[in-house]
Amino acid sequence: MQTLYVFVVSLLLTFNSRGEASGSVFFIDGSNNQYLRQPSSEQALPMSLAEISASVSALLGFAPPSTLTSDGSSKLNKILKPNPFERPRAAFVLEIAGADDALVEAYTSHSFLGNAVRGSISSDSFNADIELPESGVAVVSVDEPSSDVTDKDMIEFASWLGGSYVSASAEPLTGLLSIPLAGGANVEFHLEKEAERKFALNLLDLYKNIRGTVNLHEVVSHDIERPAELTVGRFVGIHALAKEHGQGMAKQGMDVLLATLSKLFDLLETSHKGQIVGVILLDERVDQESANLLSVESSSRSSARSMAEVEGIPSAAIIAQVILVRLTLAWLTGIILLIATILGVYFLMYMPLTKDTLLYSNVKLD
């Protein structure tokens, strides 16, 4: 009987631990540091998932949910600057599955996480909704896997990071990926191994999708009423490395991921002219790889401007065609108006005064 009691208690504790979320969250401001308060201390601010999702809604320029407690509002005031009219209206939210503080401890002082506002995730639930209105917001997911990936794509990505990729002669995407780090060391990934190939492909998908998001922003930014933009994703490559090779390989993968995120956030910041904030969540759970900590409220997906219902991200060629058509129409309209103005002035100045025109109807000349 006592053994059965111990078993039941252990089972209940196991289910409870699976239902709780733990980890860290980093709020990353732009280079101008115009949207977030400077952290008053190095101690992490304890936050629930509901409070994190409310902060994302506020960054997008929308009111936090009415269910937010007074304590949660106080925490938002410690993170966000007080002026509600100065919001970036753009956020990049990325969850890193299977990552803990130990994997980023050495990078919080000299990477793009160095000036971040840090919080510790302490929640009795493992999911929270980012509540958004039904219109005026574009939601883009960077989790979409790229189709028809080739060795050429991997070579381009490695070159962008300053590394190299040596393809294998046997099968595609089974070569050697080498990425240099800031300290001078190189991290190598043998893509014939399943976990390392999964990590590299996950990293490549993140790179290609964010570059597609940058191109998409170029189109959206030309709209008369620019919508708020939420870019969300979940990176599972670290979990794959830790599960297959242990924490040592996961640490190297995290080093490469942070270096990649630093450059990708620079791309986003440049395209948005500094009007964007990054939110990086470290999800310590290892048994719920596919369960997102934050999800978008379903009402926002009915928006006509929502990108969640678009199959894939438009290619650069399509986006370039749209921009070319808009510029051509603008120039043609301007040229036509200019010619019409010149002709009108010309005919007005050289109009015969002897004719009884509307302009000179009251003037009679012999």
N, C-alpha and C positions, 0 to 999 in steps of 0.2 A: 504493500500500500504506500509506504514511504517512497519507494522507488518510483512508483507511478506519479506521485505528487511532484517529485523533483523533475521528472520528465515533462510534465504539463507546464510547470513554471518555466523551465528552460525553453520550451516551445513558444510560450507566450512572449518571453523576452526576445526571442529571435524574430518573431513577427513584428514586435514593436520596433526593433532596431532597423528592420527593413523599411518601416514606414517613416522613419525620421531621416532628414537630410542634414548633412554636416559637410563642412569645407570652408572655403574662403571666397570672398568676392572683392574685386578690384574695380574701382571707378576711375577711369583714365580721362583726364581732361585734355583739351587741345594744347598746342604750344603756347597760346595766349593766356591759358588758365583763366578763362572768363566765365565758366559755368559752375565750377565746383569750389567749395571752400577748401582752404589749405588745412590739412589735418592738424589738430591741436596737439596730438600726441601720437606716438608710434603704436599705441595699443589699439588693437582691432576693435571696431564697433560691432557688438553683437546685433545681428539682424535676422529676421525671419524671411522666408521666401515671399510672403505677402508684402512685406516692407520693401524688398528689392524690386518686386514687380511694380509697386506703387511709385518708386523712384524712377523707373523707366518710363512710366506713363507721364510723370511730371516733366521729365527731360524732353519728351515729345511735344510738350505744350498742352497736355490735357490734365484735367483735374484728377487727383488721386481718388480711388474708390471711397465711397461713403463708409465702408466697413473698416477703414483704417483707424486704428485707435489713436488716442492722444499721445501715447508713448511712441507710436510709429511716426506720427507727425513731427514729434520732437527729433527723432532720428533723421528724418528727411531734411529738417532745418540744419542739422549738423553737416549734411553732405552738400546740399544745393545752396547756391547763393540766393539771397532773399527776394530779389526782384523776379516776380513770376512772368514778366514780359520779356525777359532775357533768357530764353531757352534755345538750345541748339536745334530742336525739332528734327533731330536725327540721332540715332543710337545704333551702335554695333554691339550686340549681345552674343557672346560665345561661351558655351559650357564645355569644359574639358573633363571627360569621364575618366574615373580612376586616378585622378590627380589629387595630391595632398600638399600641404605647406612645405614639407621637406623637399619636394621636387623643385620648388621655386625659391627656397630660402636664400640661396646665393645670388639670385638675380633681382631681388627686390630693391637693391641699392644702386645698381648701375645699368638698369635696363629701362624700358618704357614703363615698367611697373614701379619705378623708383619714386615718382611723384604722385602715385595713385592714392586715392582714399581707400583704405583697407577695412573690410568688415569680415566678421566671422559668421558663417551660416549656422544658425541654431533654430531648427524648426521641427515641430511635431508632425509635419506632413512632408511629403516628398514631391509636391507639385503645387504651383500657384499660377493663376491666370494673369496675364497682362491685359487689363481691360482697356479697350480702345473704342472710339465711336464708330458708327457705321460708315462714315465717309471722311475724306480728308486725310487719309493715311495710306501709305503703300508699304506692304509687308513683303520682304524678300527673304527667302530661305537659302542659305549657302550649303545645305546638306545634300543638294541634288548631285548624285554621282555623274561624272562626265562619261559620255559614251564615246566609243572608238578612240580610247587613249592609246597613243603609240610611244615608241622610244623617243621620237622627235619632241613630243610634249614634255617628256621627262628631262631631255637635254636642255630645252628652253627654260624650264623651271630651275634646274640646277645652275644654269648660267646666271639667271636672275639673282640667285642667292650667292653667287660668287663661287659656286662649287662645280662639280663635274659629274657626268654620268657616262659610264662605259657600258654599252649594250652587249648582251650576250649573243653569241651566234646561233644558239639553239632556238629559243623562244623569245618573243617580245616581252618587255617588262620583267626580265629576270637578271638584269645586269647589276652593276655596282654603282650606288649613289654615294657620293662623297660631298659633305657639306662642311665648310670651315666655320669655326666659331670665333668670337671676339678675342679669346685668349690665345689664339693661334693654333689650337688643336683642331683636328679633323674628325668628324663622326662619319662612319661608313655604315651603309645599310645594304645588305645582300638581298636583293629582291627575289631570289629564288626561294627564300624562306617566307612562309606564309605571313607571319606576324609583321615582319619588316616590310613586305610588299604592301600589306594592308595599311601600315602607317604611312608609307610613301605615297600611296594612291590617295589616302585621306587628305594628306597635306597638299597634293597636287589639285584635288577637287576644291579645297578651300582657296587656293591661289587663283584658279580659273574662275570660280564663282564670284569671288570678291572683285576681280578685274571686270567681270561682266556687270556687277553691281555699280561699279564706277562708271561704266559706259551708259548704264541705264539712268544714272543720276544726271548725266549730261542732257538727256532727253527730258526728264521730269523737271529739271531746273528751268527750262524754257517756258513752262506753263505759266499762265497769268496768275493762278492761285497754286503756288507750290505746296504739295502735300507734305505732311510729316513722313519721315522714312525710318522704318524699323528693319534692320538687318539682323537675322537670328540664325544660329547654327549650334551644332553639338559635335565636338571632335572626339572620336572614340579610338584614335590610333594609339594613344598612351596606354589605354586599358589593354589593348592587344599586345603591346610590347611587354608590359608588366606581367601579364598572364603567361606569356610564352617564355620570357627570358629573365624575369625578375626586376627588382627595383633599379639595378645598375643600368640596364639598357633603357628602362623607362626614364631615368634621369637624363641620359644622353638625348633621348627623343624629346624630352621637355625643353632641353637647351635649344634644339633645332626649331621646335615649335615657337618658342618665345622670340627667337631671331626672325622667324618668318612673320609672326604677328606684328612685330615692331615695324617691319617694312610695309606690310599690308595696311596697318593703321596709318602710316605716313601717306599712302596712296589715298585712303579715304579722307584723311584730313585735308590733303591738297585739293581733291576734287570738290569737297564741301566747303572749302575756304575757311577751315577751322571750326565750322559750325557742326560739330559732331562730338559725341562722348562715347567712349568704349566701356563696356561692362563685361569683365571676365570672371566667370564662376568656376571654381575648382570643386568638382563633385567627387567626394571621397568614396562614394558607393562603388562597389565592384561587382555587385550581383544584379544590378538593374541597368545594364548598359544602354538599353533603348529608351528608358524612361526619362524624358526631359524634366528638368527642374522647373522651367518656366515655359508656359505655352500661351499662345495668343487666344484671347476670347473669341469665340466663334462669330459673334456679331460683326466684328471688324472684317471678316472675310467676305461679307456680302457687299463690301464697298466696290464701286466701279473702278476705283484706283488701286485696289488691292492686287498685289502681284502674286499672291498665294495661289490663285486659280490659273495663272499663266503657265503653260507647259514649257519649262525651261526659261532661260534668259536670252533675249534677243542677241543675235550675233553682232559683232562690230560692224560688219558690212551693212546690215539692215539699219542700225542706228546711224551710220554715216549717211545712208541714203535719206533718212528722215531729216537729218540736219541740213543736208544739201538742198532738199526741196524747200525747206523753210527759208533758208538763206536766199535761194533763187527767187522765191515769191516776194521776199522783202525787198531785194534789189530791183526787181522789175517794177514793183509798185512805186518805189522811190523814183526810179528813172521816168516813169510815165507822168507822175505828179510834177517832176521838175520840168519836163518838156512842156506840159500843159501850162505851167506857170510862166515860162519864158514866152511861149506863143501869145498868151493872154496879155502880158505886158507889152509885147511888140505891137500887136494890133491896136491896143489902147493908145499907145504913144503916137502911132502913125495913122490914126483914124482921120479921114477927111472931115474937116470942120464944116464944109458946106452942106453936108447931108444931115437931114433932120433925124438924128438918132435918138434913142432914149436918153442917152447921157446929155446930149445938147438939145433937147427938145424945146427948151425955153430960150435958146439963143438964135437970133436971126441975123445972118450976115448977108450983105449985098454982094 
